[in-house]
Amino acid sequence: AAALRRLRRVLTPGALIGIADADYGGSIAWPSTPGLRRAERLALRIRRFSGGDVHVGRKLVAHLAEVGFVDIRGGATAFVASPAEGQWQSAYFASPELQAHLIATGIASRAEATEASDAWARWAASPGAYWARFWCHAIATNPGGVETFPDDEARATSAAIQ
């Protein structure tokens, strides 16, 4: 919310803003194997550990409304992955840097990361492989300008000028 407040403060009245992010609540895959499902759960744990909200996509409209944007419209599209995405995911989970991070933080073991890598590689090699997740977006209008949401920095600047 803080970043959106800052954007709202610096946007001119009537300016448009557009935001987008993934939402992992509706991910579907074929073939859906136990290994691939574990790989998807591991990816969610990584994002959560980093402070990410894996369901932020569905909240974009609410976040814009919360800070005062108006005329908000939301939507979603399905991102459909190709085998190349599966190969990328496989390389991601196999990377020594990620595996060291997962072990050091206790998110997962090397064996779990390797299993995730192998699951994505098998998925990418499967004829008819299909994986999709929602990519949500929202656009809105800024009804006001600087006066609406002054933050501490703006108040400090204003005080220094006076």
Beta strands, then each sheet from edge to edge (+ up, - down):
strand 1: 16-30
strand 2: 70-81
strand 3: 130-141
sheet 1: 1+ 3- 2+
end
